[in-house]
Amino acid sequence: MARTDPLASAGRLEVVATPIGNLGDLSSRARDSLAAADLIAAEDTRRTAQLLRAIGVTGRLVSLHDYNEQQRIEGLVAQLRAGRRIALVSDAGTPLLSDPGFALVRAAAAAGIEVRAIPGPSALTAALSVAGLATDRFAFEGFLPAKAGERRAALARLALEARTLVFFEAPHRIAATLADLAQAFGAQRPAVIARELTKLHESIYRGTLQELCALVLQDSDLARGEITLVVAGAAAERTGSGDALLLARALELLLEELPPARAAAIAAQLAGVTRSEAYQLALRLKRAAR
């Protein structure tokens, strides 16, 4: 088991949460971290530079995003070993949650460098806190695939998930995603759209997936800004005591070789669900694949 030894290096990597909209949500600890950092690794240096100007902090910035993270790691870890303090930030919210930084954090930890969390704003937790849906168990799925077929296949696999589901979604895809959700999960599944959280035009929309599908066609504002989507988990009577994830994975593999009825019969026994339940999911997966 790897163990971080703060004495192994004078340097430190600090994972700093920044506001998702309201500047007042930046903690004094986060400001101090940014001010004291020798280097700030930012998803978008221009956006972070604006934040630094707003809080009266000057700092040396280096870009760290999905397209250059692997190339940056060696140099950043070397600076940490040399005793530098580096602050890691994303465009908004908590780094690593659908944002870059995982590879750097993993490399720093593996090198015995102290990694410290400076917690704060997150659209994920903010949306869950106001959704009014179960929060004792939830699954964060990030962004769904942009391509319709891949998105429908992903949702078919999640249809029996009993935990509350949280997604990020681009505004120009929200109507299509809601329609796909209603098809995969059932039109009456409760859901909440949290839009522009902490910002001037923050809006919370509640209803069934069917109601939200209709609303997005009527209210053009709903398809604007940053969107977090919270969807209730499958009802207990649908999920039973079986293993929903095992069922979905088994069906994906079996459907490559067998017709839906036969694949469902085998998958039902493996996952501990009814054959009817397995067959309905098999049909949804088949439709999504087409």
Buried (B, 14 or more C-beta within 10 A) or exposed (E): EEEBEEEEBBBBBBBBBBBBBEEEBBBEBBBEBBBEBBBBBBBBBEBBBEBBEEBEBEBEBBBBBEEEBEEBBEEBBEBBBEEBBBBBBBBBBBBBBBBBBEBBBEBBBEBBBBBBEBEBBBBBBBBBEBBEBBBEEBEBBEEBEEEBEEBBBBBBBBBBBBBBBBBBBEBEBBBBBBBBBBBBBBBEBBBBBBBBBBBEEBBBBBBBBBBBBEBBEEEEEBBBBBBBBBBBBBEEEBBBEBBBEBBBBBBBEBBEEBEBEEBBBBBBEBBEBEBEBBBBBBBBBBBBBE
